[in-house]
Structures are given as C-alpha cells and as structure tokens.
Amino acid sequence: MRKTILLLMFVSFSFSLSAQTLEVASPGNIVQLSFYIRDGVPYYSIKRFGREVIKPSRMGFILKDMQSLDKDFRITSSARNHFDETWTQPWGEKKDIRNNYNELTVKLERPSGTPSKMNITFRLYDDGLGFRYEIPEQEGLKKFEVMDELTEFAFTDDHMAWWIGAFWPNRYEYLYRHTPLSKADTVQTPFTMETSDGLFISMHEAALMDYPSMALKRTESFTYKAELYPWSDGTRVKAEVSLKTPWRTMQLSDDAGGLITSYLILNLNEPNKLGDVSWVQPGKYVGIWWAMHLGYYTWNPGPKHGATTENTRRYIDFASKYGFRGVLVEGWNLGWDGDWVKNGDQFNFSTPYPDYDFKGLADYAKQKGVYLIGHNETGGAIMNYERQLTDAFSLYEKLGIKAIKTGYVNWGRSIKRIDEEGNAQLEWHHGQYTVRHYQKVVEEAAKHHIMVDVHEPIKDTGLRRTFPNMMSREGARGEEYDAWGSEGGNPPEHTTILPFTRLLSGPMDFTPGIFALTFKDRPANRVNTTLARQLAHYVTIYSPLHMAADMIENYEANPKPFKFIQDVPTDWQDTRVLNASIGNYLTIVRQDRNSRDWYLGSITDEQGRILEAPLGFLEAGEKYVAEIYCDGQNADWRTNPYDIEITEMLVDNSMTLSLRLAAGGGEAIRFRPATEEDVKRLK
Amino acid sequence: MRKTILLLMFVSFSFSLSAQTLEVASPGNIVQLSFYIRDGVPYYSIKRFGREVIKPSRMGFILKDMQSLDKDFRITSSARNHFDETWTQPWGEKKDIRNNYNELTVKLERPSGTPSKMNITFRLYDDGLGFRYEIPEQEGLKKFEVMDELTEFAFTDDHMAWWIGAFWPNRYEYLYRHTPLSKADTVQTPFTMETSDGLFISMHEAALMDYPSMALKRTESFTYKAELYPWSDGTRVKAEVSLKTPWRTMQLSDDAGGLITSYLILNLNEPNKLGDVSWVQPGKYVGIWWAMHLGYYTWNPGPKHGATTENTRRYIDFASKYGFRGVLVEGWNLGWDGDWVKNGDQFNFSTPYPDYDFKGLADYAKQKGVYLIGHNETGGAIMNYERQLTDAFSLYEKLGIKAIKTGYVNWGRSIKRIDEEGNAQLEWHHGQYTVRHYQKVVEEAAKHHIMVDVHEPIKDTGLRRTFPNMMSREGARGEEYDAWGSEGGNPPEHTTILPFTRLLSGPMDFTPGIFALTFKDRPANRVNTTLARQLAHYVTIYSPLHMAADMIENYEANPKPFKFIQDVPTDWQDTRVLNASIGNYLTIVRQDRNSRDWYLGSITDEQGRILEAPLGFLEAGEKYVAEIYCDGQNADWRTNPYDIEITEMLVDNSMTLSLRLAAGGGEAIRFRPATEEDVKRLK
C-alpha cells in the first residue's frame, strides 16, 4: 500500500514527499489512513485491508470575512498515540466497552494571514475511524464564523445505500429509501451503505456540541461533502477559539450485524462528566398516549381529555402492579388549547389543567413505587421552554419526577429565535442554535437528577456517554405512524432498517408493544406486524427507557403475551447479533444486566423466513428454560396477525433454534436458568 | 393464499373449480405449491410463506410423430403422501440426513389419442421442492421420442443470479457470472439467484439417469424453460414406457449458507442400490499431475515423462509416510502420443508405457498400505472406453486399484457415436447418450469394487446416494486453471462462488493444496490466494476424495502448514455454515466422522475481512486445542501470499473467534479435544 501512495506522490510533487505524507493504521492493521497535502490543500484517504474505501478527499473550512482554512497549508508537526482501555457504561446495550485506537494528530499552518493554524486528529479503530478538526488559539483570532465545512467523503463506487433526506420538512420522520448513491443527493446521517463486495459502511458524527448537525451532500458521482445545517443568516457555525468540531465517523464491517455491535460512536465521546449517576435508572413505562393517537382521548381539555386524575391513577395502579417504573401523561399542562404547533409559547411547564391533580398524582405514584414522567411538549418554542426550565425542573425534582419526555413538534425549520435586534428568525431543528438548546436541557435536567427522553430531537451522537441522563430519543418514524394517516403506516421492513441506520446513532424511544393491531374505528390503519413481532421489538430496538405503548386494557386482556413485556429488561450486560440483513431480517440476543437471563428478538420484513439461532451465547453446562413467543403456523401480518404460539422448552448452549418468522412476523424468547423443577417438568 | 387462487380460477373457468386445483404445502407450511389445469394446459406455481416465488408455469412435452403431452388435459386422480425418515450416508458431508416431505401425485389424461396419460409427482420440503414427470405404461405406447420438455420456471422479478452458460464449448469450465436474470439467457444448473428481498433460490435437477441434462433457457422477461441437451438428430430424449424424468429441483433458503446444508438433491435420489459398500472409502491422495500442468513433466513418453516407475515409487513412499490413501499417476497408459484429444480411440486402459512397471508399482503400493488410482483419460472417445471397461476394471481389481479418475477432455459437443447406419455422429457431453455412458462406468466399476472420480463429467445430481462408489467429479474450473493460460487463472472470488453453485450439485475434485503459489518459469501465472487459503479449501470444498495437488517436494519443504493437510479428513459427521455471502466469503465447520475433531475453513474474495466464528458447535464443557493456520498480519494474495501464522490456543464452545482474512486469504483450524498436558501448556 505504502508503495502505491508514494508513487502517486512522486508524480505530483517534486519536493519533500515523505514529510508531507502521513499514514496511520488501526491496531489490527485492518483500516489504513493516509493524510497529505497536495498543492497546499489537505486530503485524506482510507483503505481497508489495502483496498480503497475513501478516495482522496478534501478537508478544510471557508470562514466569513477572514482568511479561510482551505489551502496553502503545510504540515508543521504530527503526533501519534496508541490508546487501549476498557470502560464501563453506567447503563447501556453492553456493560464493558473496549476503546482501542491509534491516533494521528496533524498540525497545519498557512504561511501568513489570520487565522493560519488548523489541527486534525484521526483515530483509527479496527471497526472504523473518526476525525475532528481543531481551530486552536492563535494570534488575532477570537470569534469567527464558518461559512462552509469542506470535508469530503469520496466513495469508490455507486454503493447501495439506506437513507433519508436532509432539509426535509418532517425532520427525521421518513421511511428509509434504498438506492444507489447516485440517487441519494443530500442525506441525513447515519448514512449506511453496502459495497457490491459486501462491505458495510455507515457515516455519522460523534460528540455533536455547539456546532450544527452535519448532513451529507453529493457533489459529484460518489463524492459527498459535509453540509452543515445553517443559521437563518446563512452562516454555518458561530465559533470561538479553540473550536473542536464533532468527530466525522465511518463504521466499517463485513456483516451488517457488526455495525450494531460497533461502539465507535460512544468511544469517540468524552467520559461521564456527571459523576455519580446512580439516580439514572433505565426502565419501562406505560402512559396516556396511544389513546390520543387513536382519537379516543385528546391532549387538550374537554370531554375526551386523557390527562385526568382518574385515568392517571388507573395507569399508576397498573404500572405498580406489573413492575413498570414510569407513567407518562401527555396533555397535563396548560398550552394544549388551540393550535399549539403555532402557539408553542403558550405552554406552561409547571401548571396543570384543573382536572389533573399534579401534586396528588405525583405523591400517589411515589407511594405506589413508580414515578410520573414529565411531558414537556414545546411546539418548537424553545425560548419559552428555556425561560421555564429551572423552575419546572425544580418542581419536578421536588415531586419525585425522575424523567421528562420533551417534544418539539413543528416543521424542520421552525425554531423561533429572537435575534440581537429583536427580530424573530426561524432556525432549523438541526442547526447550531437548537443543538445548544437540546444540550442545555440535558445539563439543566442533570442538575435536578432528571433523565431526558427527547422527541423531535437533534440526532444522537453518543453524548449519553458524557451525560448519562441523556437516555433516549425519537428521531425516526415511531409506532404512532401506524395509528393514523392515509399512507399505510410503517411497513414491516421499517424496523428491519432502523437498527442499521437511525439506531446506530443511539437508543430510540420507538414506543413498541401494541397488542390491538387493528382499530375498529379506522379500517384504513393498522399496525403492520404480527403480535409476536411486537414483543421482539423490545429486544431488536435498544432503548434504556422502553414504553409499553398500548392502552393498558389491551395488556390486561392478553396476559400471556404481556408476560414477555413484564419480563424483558432495558439494561444489558451484552448484545450480540445472530442474523442480520438490512431491510430483510434481524436477530439480536441481549443478556440482562441484573440476572443471568438472555433475551432474543428476531424480526423479518414482508417475507416470512426461517432463521437459525445458535445458542452458543448461553453459559456452558447450564440448562435454560426458553420461554418462546413465536408466530403461529398460519400467522401473517396481513391476514392473521394475532396467531401467536407461546411455549417453553429446555435448551442449552450446544443447541440451535430454527426461528420460523411469518411474513411481517417475529419471535421473542426469554432464556432463564432452569430450576430442578423445570428440568423435571420439561424433560 | 387459497382465496387468491380460487378467485383467479373463478375468473377463468365456469366449471368444477375445486376438482381442477390442487394444493400441497411443505411439512412446516413454509413452501406452498398449487397445481391446476387452465384451458387444458397443466400449470404449477409456488409460494413461500404465502408470497409468490414461481408464477404460474407451464408443464408438458412435445413428442415426435405422435400426440404431444401438452394440452387438453384433465386431472383424473390425485394422491397424497407424507414421508419422514432419517437415513445414513455411508460417507458424506453429514452422516444422518432427514428426508421429510409432503407429496402430491397428479394423474392427467387427454380425452383421446396416444399417448394420453401423464403423471406428475411433487415433493414439498421446508427447504424447497422437486417434481418429476412419469409417462406411464398405456395402450399403444412403447418407445417414443421427446422433442421438447415444456417445463417452465417463471420467476417473479429480475433476481441477481450466479451462472455459467449452457451449450458453451468448454463444458462447465467457466468463471461464474453475476448478473440479473435478464442478462442470463441459457444457463447450466445449479443456477443460483438472490431476490431483492434476500431469498436465495437454486435451480437444479436430481437423479439424472437415461435422460439428457437440463439447461434453462430464458424465454421471456424472467421466465425460463427446460432446455434439454439434444441428440445429434435433434431429438431430446429417446424413451420407453414407463419414463420417469429426473426431478426438477428448487432449493430455497433465507441465507446463502442454508443452500449448502440443504440435502434436498440427495433426498430425491433413490437409496443405496449397491448393498454392502464397506469397500468405498473416502480419503486423500497425491499424484503425478501438477508437474505436468506446470510443464516440468509430460503425459506422453519422452525425456520429461512423468509416469515413470521411479517417480511413482517416490510418490508411493510419500503417500505411505504421510497417510495418504491414493496415488494418482497420469500418462501411464498407451495413447498419449500425438494429438490424443483428436485420437481418443488410441487409448488403451490396460497397457502401460515401458517405463512404467504397472504391476510392480501396484504391488509396491499395496505393500506400503496405499493404492494406485487408475487414470482413464478417454479424450471423449467413449465407445473405445466402453469396449475395454470390463477387462480394464477386472485388471485394476486384481491389482488392488481401488479408485479411477476418468477424463473426457474435448469440446462440449465432441462425443463420437456410431449410429445404426454406421455413421459417426457428434454428441454433447451433457446429452442422453453420454449420460448413459457415465452411468455405465459407475455401475461397471461397482462390480469391481472401484470408486469413481470423473473429470469433464456429466453434472452431479445426487446419484452417489444410489451408487455410493460415485465419489467425486470435476465439472468446474479447478486448481489447474492457475497453472497456465493468459487470462490470469481463477480469481480469489472463484472458490467463494463454487460452494453456492457447482458444489450444490455434489462433491468436487478441485485438487487444492498448492504451496508454491508462484512459478519461476511462468511469471504471468500464479495461484491467486494466500497460503493459508490453500488449507482452508480442504474444508470449504467438499470432496470425499481430496487431492494434495502440489508436487511432494513443496510439502516436504513446508512441514508446518502441511500438517493441516495431513490431519484434515474427507468424511464428515456434520457440516455447518458460520458465515456465507456468495462471491464474498464463506466459513464452514465440519466434524470428523471418525473422531471428535472439528475443522474450520474460512475464505474471502479480493477483499480482506474480519469474520466472527462462534464455537457453539464444539461439545459443551470440553476444552479443545485450536490449531490455527491464518493469514499473517501483512498477508495479501497479490503482494505477500506466503505470510502465514500457525498458532495454538485453548478454546471452548462459549467462545467466538475473530477470523482475520487477508485480501484473497483464508484460515484453517483444527479443533481437537485438549489433553491435560495441552491445558497446562497453553493456559
């Protein structure tokens, strides 16, 4: 490889080649990166096993009203570092995570002008890489504005990709498209693709703070560049020295499942900054929510108001009886009357409607061993929310409310900001202004020991490592899309794509677990899965806060399948992928962090499948009871979605189970160590 | 599903619908078949999990000079059967095979004329299906000729397929192409494809006897029909009542690996007809062969003649010392002088050249505990061969020769036949005439307790179940393509495609194990793999007779990697696929039939890979020594093919190994139960 690069250099330059070309490989020599300056412009390229993955790609910035950081560079120095550490997540999909990389930091300088200095740090992992820029302190530079980030990603061919568009009105809430790169013009990340040779690549970013979110824009054939969400005034970043950008990340795997068990995004974030986070506790919740989407209840007060004291007590009783930690109640606070999407400034985050005894219910919940989840819909009016943050969170803390679910329902560019001149500007959900806001909420919540679950969020970039109260987000089409609308809801394949795209960024509050799959009042709508599949989602979709989203009546009427939702935990010791094909199927097993139990979830798209699940993950020499929730022999998401078989069998780690998934179906299994009595009973 | 079909019928017919539509599903209700008559024409269609896989497809025959069996049919009766049995292979890739199907037999009749009767039997398995026609005894019918088989296979979309063309001059010896169906016009079977939804389909046939081989010809968009290799007179089949055709087969799997562990082709063959076959013994062999391909030796006599007494004694000594059962010697018998491809009639299968002491060597071999493999190159002159068969095989039997390797080097349509009028005709390698010949050799060999390994064969259709002395075949581009020619040999991906295409038909004598990967006299040629990959092929390519194909000097010079070839068996208790992506990579593990050892082979194409191999197949609670032969950290098939690492480690069935395969590389592992001393040594 080195030979080829040197040859290339030799053709282009006549001076000091070796000084201008730097190389770094991952610890196992799987991924190789070259960095060099050509005609003053910085470029990087990436190989894997000696084969090109990213062709020479430009780096740099255009600045406003000052010298840009785009050309005339030379390398002034470079430093290398090897790092290998295993750290522990306070909660997560895997307890212990190895962070093992080789690092190259390059210092660049222009011969004159201000600014003139820029540093780039590359971290090479066996499962991918990340790099970030630093615009360091330097003479004459304090504040500055970035007009464009020039970072390119030049792919080698017209790979097939799974993507949603950037700058689209409905934020991240679209069905994923599967097309060649040549048909994917401006996309959100994670942006996942497969080469014709079976290599899986996912592009994203890590540690996004005080910087706009990065979309990717195709500039020519298979080359993309960073496309930062701009401010309303057209600038991209309002910065001060020293600016460190988020990491631009690339995950690489020979099988789709390897993307899921890559922890590169987390590894590129800073360690926990909150200290003792024993108050952060993953768990499941129920809530007054799905009934609103079906039109049985309303958010706003009136004859069908959902957030009543009586309803809430029923949900608290249910949560307490069946071991749920939280109870979400939407529509409890002033501001839901009228067109709240237009009038988000009306929301009051401390004052309940008269039919909702806020304090009494909080006390009742506490007495029942559960907590209310504070619902904070803002309608995107974040200045209104920020004004109330401290007071509201202080109140919640006093009332024992341990988590909030925030909401920012509005179009993509609808975040109102009053600028220095007092004029109202509209900002993007994904711009720097809003990134700052989302972060402010997390940090304020941490002060009050409150966990955060964001709907209509900024994308996850692994900040939960640094701020472990940042639990979960929506940020994709969730279960509610099946409840309404004229376009048929989420097709069965939707949740076979999410784990390889949206979920690579972090946990998702998908709100699964719907048992009443069809709705008598809405024949055009339905949940597009079998019943067993609804259970499997608790394992295939990772979230530390998972909702049992259906109305509690539907769980009480189906105690057998409901048993799985009661049992399944939301905090894991380990996660492994047994079968994975993006958009087709997925089998994941996870080990409970607080017991020796394992859980399996397997799902398929519109095509029924037989998948093999070798049980090698179980402890050797132990017998387990497999509590199996699978599609019945005649199940089919369209014609027979309720056909479910619930059985038990004795298994051990030498066995392989054949999972028979119906069209649109799934399978969920709990594995628990067998008692002597189990062994007798099931032999 | 039933509903849709009935609706369709309702539109087309006004009479007796239910009587004309028959359905049968596989035991697990995975695969569903419908058979019906429309306007007098028989059709079948196939669904899997309720989704169409084969659209309505025509069935029937055109006969010569009599009424065809193509239309005016009605169903006269039908019968159903369920079968479930586990049978034992005398040798093979898996010892015990379950044969579990639902069968539907349909009897059809035309209202008048001769012939008028035709039966069709469908067997539905969870992993696919087969069907065959019977033209039964009936009034006025004795002999007849088939001009065309009308069987259609109407695929649902433009699936991506891996294929080689039919009626091409070089028989089966081509690199596989990977294109949409719309670019695959007339193809050999196995014909393997993947739907856009991730379903793998492979089309083939089972139990091909006294009938021409079936190619598939694309007739419109994604519909193929049976294209039987014709006789030189244009007829396709010369038949007598009762004619039973081979089974037309379709294997279906949700992952590519499932095709490899599907035993549908074997299950559709008749059980062992040879009785006691304890004389059939799988094993490895060496031989005087590769040196001819490199030009160091010649087949014909002269200064470089390979088949000399002295050379052969060296090979016998080597085989005996290192535990090989057989020694192949090519060019030992009269007939190699001059242009033997044109003059195959010159071959004499009993008479050696003067410098080859046939009897003395056979005795010497016996005394050393090995046997000579009788090489019978025919040049395609099968009448010459058939005339000598009994005498030659009697001689071999007397001399203790337990196996023959036959050869039919010549172009696709070059099999000379003298017809009834005494005229010479040229027949296809794959036509009925030659099918009869190949079968005759197997049956005659069985009488003399001789195992058969056919090069330039008719394709395998599972007849080894019925005739267990039919061991292995070539029937694809083997290792020798790397030795010569101007087109660069077999690219690394070749052996990542064969297991999903050619090898689905049965074992292949690929002749792996080349250690000297480059040739000093032939800089333009080379073996396009790493050294470790050569070892992996012994596991990824199944053959009961496997050659260690290199010259023995090259093994003696490399005793450490050679140890793997010595150890690896060729008869297996079980086979499992751990990773599979057609044309990209493959990991197979197989358990030795005669010990508790397991062997792993993993290979990749031009792209280096990291593959995960969970060791759940090992016996629980046992420690094993993994003897690992893997690509070195800097291995690369182009630049550094000899970089190999040979290590040992203690493992158990709860572990997962990460296989690091270099570009064009591979990995081979032997797992053997650890002794106490191993445990101490390796802890």
Interface residues (C-beta under 8 A of the other chain):
Chain A: G28 N29 I30 R48 F49 G50 R51 D126 D197 G198 L199 S253 D254 D255 G258 N579 S581 G583 N584 Y585 D605 E606 Q607 G608 R609 I610 L611 E612 P614 L615 G616 F617 E619 A620 G621 Q633 N634 D636 T639 D652 N653 S654 T656 R660 A662 A663
Chain B: G28 N29 I30 R48 F49 G50 R51 D126 D197 G198 L199 S253 D254 D255 G258 N579 S581 G583 N584 Y585 D605 E606 Q607 G608 R609 I610 L611 E612 P614 L615 G616 F617 E619 A620 G621 Q633 N634 D636 T639 D652 N653 S654 T656 R660 A662 A663
